[in-house]
Amino acid sequence: MPGLTREQTAAFLDESGHLMRLGTNGVDGMPRVMPIWFVHEEGALWFTPRARSAWLADLRVDAAVCATIDESTQRMRKVVARGRAELMHDLGEDDVWRDRYRRITGRYTPQEFAEAYIDDTLAEPRALYRLVLAEADVRTWRMPGHGEDPLAVWAKSYYHDGR
């Protein structure tokens, strides 16, 4: 299966509407995967757990994550990044990074609703994390395009015959 170039990866991550599925190691010993909003800026995936979210507790104990951003139609592009999430701002520091949160919210809601949403949730503190892509193991996939082998939908490592 073909991968995405660095430019294609950035363009895909910058498109609005794609959810990120964030996998964490649960404090209860079970894996947890949450579909969440994110923004791709400065070569990183930025995301914001609320104070009472279970996955914030997970991140505080173990910052190892797996982030998946994909689409199930069209070119079926996929980006999977495994690495360590970095706490950039802890709970109660929301005012410092609220503009970034506006950009995150604006990717998923109409702008007039985004402001109302932010205003309505000001009393709910969030932390701000990032996953720096250059420091993560990043894999990308897409369906073959025009002029490419239409059967090249599996990675070579999946075949036993060494294709």
Secondary structure, 3 states (H helix, E strand, C coil): CCCCCHHHHHHHHHCCCCCEEEEEECCCCCEEEEEECCEEECCEEEECCECCCHHHHHHHHCCEEEEEEECCCCCCCEEEEEEECEEEECCCCHHHHHHHHHHHHHCCCCHHHHHHHHHHCCCCCECEEEEEHHHCEEEEECCCCCCCCCCCCCCHHHCCCCC
